[in-house]
C-alpha cells in the first residue's frame, strides 16, 4: 500500500509565488467601430487599427485579429453587431485574453451597453482596455472615475446631436438640402449662394411628370390609389425606390423594395405637401416645427382637392365591409354630422335578418 503524502503548506505557497511571477502571454483582439459616414471621416477604422497595432507593438502584445463594425450604432448590443458577435464567440473559444479599443466610446457610448459587454468578457476571464483612457474597475474609487468618463462620452454625444439638430433646422428653413435620401420628385444640386459645400433641391424633370400625373388621375379622373397603382405597374413606371439617386442608400425600405407600385405609396405622394412648395418640418419638445421650402411641382388648389378626394374614397371604401350597402358614405346624421353606417341585425327563429342604417355616434347619443 503506497504511503499517503501530505501537502506541505510552505512548499505550496512557494510554488504559487513562483507561478504568479511567470509572465502571462497576452494575446489581444482589436475592436474598432464607426457609426456613420461623418465619423468615418473624423476617425476611420484604419486610423483606429493603426494606433492599436502601434500600441501592441510597443507593449509586446500579440494581435489575434481585428474586428471591424462599420455603420453600427453605439446603442446596439455587442452580440447583435456583425463583428461584435464574432468577437464574443472567439472569446468563448479562448482565442485571446484581452480586448483593446481605441477609445471607450468605440466599445459603446452608453454605460449600460458598455458594462453589459464588459461583464460578458469578464465572465470569460478577458480584460477590456482602452490605451488612451486606462479605465479600471478594481476599486470603488477607480470604478467611480471610470464611470464618470463613460457618462462624459454620452454627454458629448448628446451635445453633438443637439448642435447638429440646431444647424439642420437653420439650414432647412433657408431651403438648403441637409442630407439623407433625396426627396422623390427632386434632384440635389450645388447651391453656391449658401456656401461652397451647400446643396439645394431642384425639380426632377421625369419624376415631376409622374407626380403631376398621379394628382391629375386622382383629382380630375377620380381614380382611387389601388387603381393608379395597377395602371403604373401595368405600364412599368419605375418606382421611387429604384431611382438612380437611391442606388447607394442603405435604408431598409429602399433595399427591400420589390419594385412595384402600391396603393400606400400612391397615397403618400398625394398627401405630401412639399410638392406644393412648402411643408412643416421637424418639431419636438426642444424645437418648434419650421417651414421647409422647395420648388413647387403642383399648386395648392390641386393638393387640397386631392385631400378631399382621398377622404371621399376612404368613406366609400368597401375593402373591410362584409356586406355592400347602397348608401355607404352618403348619409349623415342631422344631429351630430357623423356618417351613417350600415349594420345587420341577426334574428333567431323565423324572423328575417334586418338590414338598416344608424349614426356612427349612436352609442354616444344613448349615453347622453
C-alpha angles and dihedrals in degrees: 000000000000116000114253113245120217122212113251107224093207093050091047093052091046092051092049090049091053091047093053091049091058111099115249115227107242116213116179137200112212112218120195132175143174124185103202145000093269091056089047089060093048100043112003127197090252092054091054092047094050093049093048093047091051090051092050091049092053094047096042094243119156114230114222100182144327118244116203125192111184123188092006119143120234093236092059111108113244096243089059094052116094098235093022089064090048090051092053092048091051089047090055088052089055096239094144140010102210136051118202126195128185090235132354090250089064087064089046139312091215112084094213092052091043093052093044090056093042093052091049089057092041092058088055092051094251124135124223116211141168112204093209097052110025098211115194134191099181098104133028093248093048091047090051092051091047092049090052088054091053091049090051089056090055091045090052090051093050092048091048090051090049093051091046092049092049091052092046092053091048095051095040090056088057093052097257121146107244103189140275129093110330115256115260111262095031141084126213113235134171116276107200091173089070098041144300097283098031124115137192141193123271126182114265106229095216103035092046089059090053090052093047090050092051091053092045093052091048099043105031101028097033094228121167124234094254091051092051091047092052091050093050092048090050091051090043094234107181112255119233094250092058094056117123092241089065094049094107097039118118096194110134093230090057098039094048096042112130094208099248132116115247129194088243091058091050091049092050091054092048091051095045106110094189088082088071091060101265142039140166114277130197124334129180140152088282099040135042114224114265133206113261115205133204137154108289119246098181133021124255093247092059091048093052092048089052091054090052091050092049091052091050092048090050093053092047096044115122099187093110097035122108092197135034114241119194096215097043108151093000104088124071132185114254090210102053106003094240117142119258117246127210116236137177124221112205111214125200125223122015096332115111124242111271119223117191145142129248138173117276088229093053095122091050091053091052091052090051 
